Amino acid sequence: MKPVRTIMQGQAKESFENLNKIVGEQITKGMQNSDEIQLLNSIKQKIELVKQNPFYGDNIKKQLIPKNLSVPNLWRVELSQFWRMLYTIRGDNIEIICFILHIIDHPTYDKLFGYKKQ
């Protein structure tokens, strides 16, 4: 089996770094549990699962992939507190790379996919 790498890009990288900063501040204040800590742990756990199996997430049908993402495939992983992580898989003869594109809350996810409240 080919080795699997994960790379955070754009919005996902920005969200992850911001969340990491918030959690770092909370931990220095002595907090051991918060929504942010749970979310960060959830992201780290899911990234490890994706590294073990790139097809871990739910495959999003090609016709449902937002055009502005410009990716040939898209996968969704559910995180704690109804957050979502979106990634695409690329590979060659040497390795598989999972590009993590978005780490977003549910309302932002709905907006990205054009879902409307009923």
PEVEN-V196689 format. One record per pair of residues at least 4 apart in sequence whose C-alpha atoms are under 7 Angstrom apart, sorted by the first residue. I is the first residue (numbers start at 1). J is the second residue. Records with the same first field share a line. If there is no record, write none. Layout:
# PEVEN-V196689
I=J  J
This chain:
# PEVEN-V196689
2=94  95  96
3=95  96
4=51  95  96  97
5=51  96  97  98
6=51  97  98  99  100
7=98  99  100
8=12  13  99  100  101
9=13  99  100  101
10=14  101
11=15  101  102
12=16  100  101  102  103
13=17
14=18
15=19  103
16=20
17=21
18=22
19=23  36  40
20=24
21=25
22=26
23=27  36  37
24=28
25=29
26=30  31
27=31  32
33=37  38
34=38
35=39
36=40
37=41
38=42  80
39=43  79  80
40=44
41=45
42=46  79  80
43=47  79
44=48
45=49
46=50
47=51
48=52
49=53  56
50=54  55  56
54=98
57=75  76  77
58=75  76  77
59=74  75  76
60=64  65  74  75  76
61=65
62=73
65=74
66=113
71=88
73=88  89
74=86  87  88
75=86  87  88
76=84  85  86  87
77=84  85  86
78=82  83  84  85
79=83  84  85
82=105  106
83=104  105  106
84=103  104  105  106
85=102  103  104
86=100  101  102  103
87=98  99  100  101
88=98  99  100
89=97  98  99
90=96  97  98
91=95  96  97
92=96
104=108  109
105=109
106=110
107=111
108=112
109=113
110=114  115
111=115
